[in-house]
Amino acid sequence: MNAPTNIQTIMGPDGKPAFVVIPYADYIAKRANDNDLIPHDVVRRALADDMSPARAWREHLDLTQTEVANRLGVSQSAYAQQETSGRLRKASREKIAAALGIKPAQLDF
C-alpha cells in the first residue's frame, strides 16, 4: 500500500535512516497526546534549584502547600514533611500526583 505521507526520512552517510522529519502541526498534535511528559521548568526547578519533584510540580502549577494539603485532606505541616521527603512511598506518590493532577510516574525522577 502506497499511502501519501508527510513524513520525510533522511538517510545517514551509511545509507541507513538517521532522521525523520514531520510537519510541525503533526508534531504538536502528537505531543498533545503525550500527557506523561515532565515540563522543562519542573525538571530545572528540581535539579538546578535542588528541590523535590513534588515541590517543583507544586510551584510550577502555582499552588501553595496549603492548597495541596487541602486536596489531600491533611494539614499543611504534614504535607510539607511529605514534600521535603527524599523519596515518597508509592501510596504517598499516588495521592500527591492525584492532588496535582499528574501521573505518579511524573513525581519519580
C-alpha positions as CSV (number, residue, x, y, z in Angstrom):
1,M,0.0,0.0,0.0
2,N,1.4,3.4,-1.0
3,A,-0.5,5.9,1.1
4,P,0.7,9.5,0.8
5,T,2.6,10.8,3.8
6,N,4.0,14.0,5.2
7,I,7.0,12.2,6.7
8,Q,10.4,12.6,5.3
9,T,13.2,10.2,6.1
10,I,16.8,11.5,5.9
11,M,19.5,8.9,5.4
12,G,22.8,9.0,7.1
13,P,26.2,8.5,5.5
14,D,25.9,4.8,5.9
15,G,22.7,4.8,3.8
16,K,20.5,3.9,6.8
17,P,17.7,6.1,8.1
18,A,19.2,8.7,10.5
19,F,16.3,11.2,11.0
20,V,12.6,11.6,10.4
21,V,11.1,14.9,9.7
22,I,7.4,15.5,10.2
23,P,5.2,18.7,9.8
24,Y,5.2,20.9,12.9
25,A,1.4,20.7,13.2
26,D,1.6,16.9,13.3
27,Y,4.4,17.1,16.0
28,I,2.3,19.4,18.2
29,A,-0.8,17.2,17.8
30,K,1.2,14.1,18.7
31,R,2.8,15.8,21.6
32,A,-0.6,16.9,23.0
33,N,-1.3,13.2,23.5
34,D,1.9,12.7,25.5
35,N,0.5,13.8,28.8
36,D,3.1,11.9,30.8
37,L,5.9,14.3,29.9
38,I,7.6,16.5,32.6
39,P,7.9,20.2,31.7
40,H,11.4,21.6,31.5
41,D,10.5,24.1,34.2
42,V,9.7,21.3,36.6
43,V,13.0,19.4,35.8
44,R,15.0,22.6,36.1
45,R,13.5,23.5,39.5
46,A,14.1,20.0,40.8
47,L,17.7,19.7,39.6
48,A,19.1,23.2,39.4
49,D,17.3,24.5,42.5
50,D,17.7,21.2,44.4
51,M,14.1,20.7,45.3
52,S,11.9,17.7,45.5
53,P,9.8,16.8,42.4
54,A,6.6,17.3,44.4
55,R,7.7,20.9,45.3
56,A,8.8,21.6,41.8
57,W,5.4,20.5,40.4
58,R,3.5,22.4,43.1
59,E,5.4,25.6,42.3
60,H,5.1,25.0,38.5
61,L,1.3,24.7,39.0
62,D,1.3,27.9,41.1
63,L,-0.2,26.1,44.1
64,T,0.6,26.7,47.8
65,Q,1.3,23.9,50.3
66,T,-2.0,24.7,52.0
67,E,-3.9,24.2,48.7
68,V,-2.3,20.8,48.1
69,A,-2.7,19.8,51.7
70,N,-6.5,20.6,51.5
71,R,-6.8,18.5,48.3
72,L,-5.1,15.6,50.2
73,G,-7.1,16.1,53.4
74,V,-4.1,16.6,55.6
75,S,-2.5,19.6,57.4
76,Q,-0.1,21.9,55.7
77,S,2.7,20.8,58.0
78,A,2.0,17.1,57.2
79,Y,2.2,17.9,53.5
80,A,5.3,19.9,54.0
81,Q,7.0,16.9,55.5
82,Q,6.0,14.7,52.6
83,E,7.1,17.3,50.1
84,T,10.6,17.5,51.6
85,S,11.0,13.8,51.8
86,G,13.8,12.4,49.8
87,R,11.8,9.5,48.4
88,L,8.0,9.2,48.6
89,R,6.3,6.0,49.4
90,K,4.3,4.6,46.5
91,A,0.9,5.4,48.2
92,S,2.0,8.9,49.0
93,R,3.3,9.5,45.5
94,E,0.0,8.4,44.0
95,K,-2.1,10.6,46.4
96,I,0.1,13.7,45.7
97,A,0.1,13.1,42.0
98,A,-3.7,12.9,42.0
99,A,-3.9,16.1,44.0
100,L,-1.6,17.8,41.5
101,G,-3.5,16.3,38.5
102,I,-0.5,14.5,37.2
103,K,0.6,10.8,36.9
104,P,2.6,9.2,39.8
105,A,5.5,8.5,37.5
106,Q,5.9,12.2,36.9
107,L,6.9,12.5,40.5
108,D,9.5,9.8,40.3
109,F,12.6,11.4,38.8
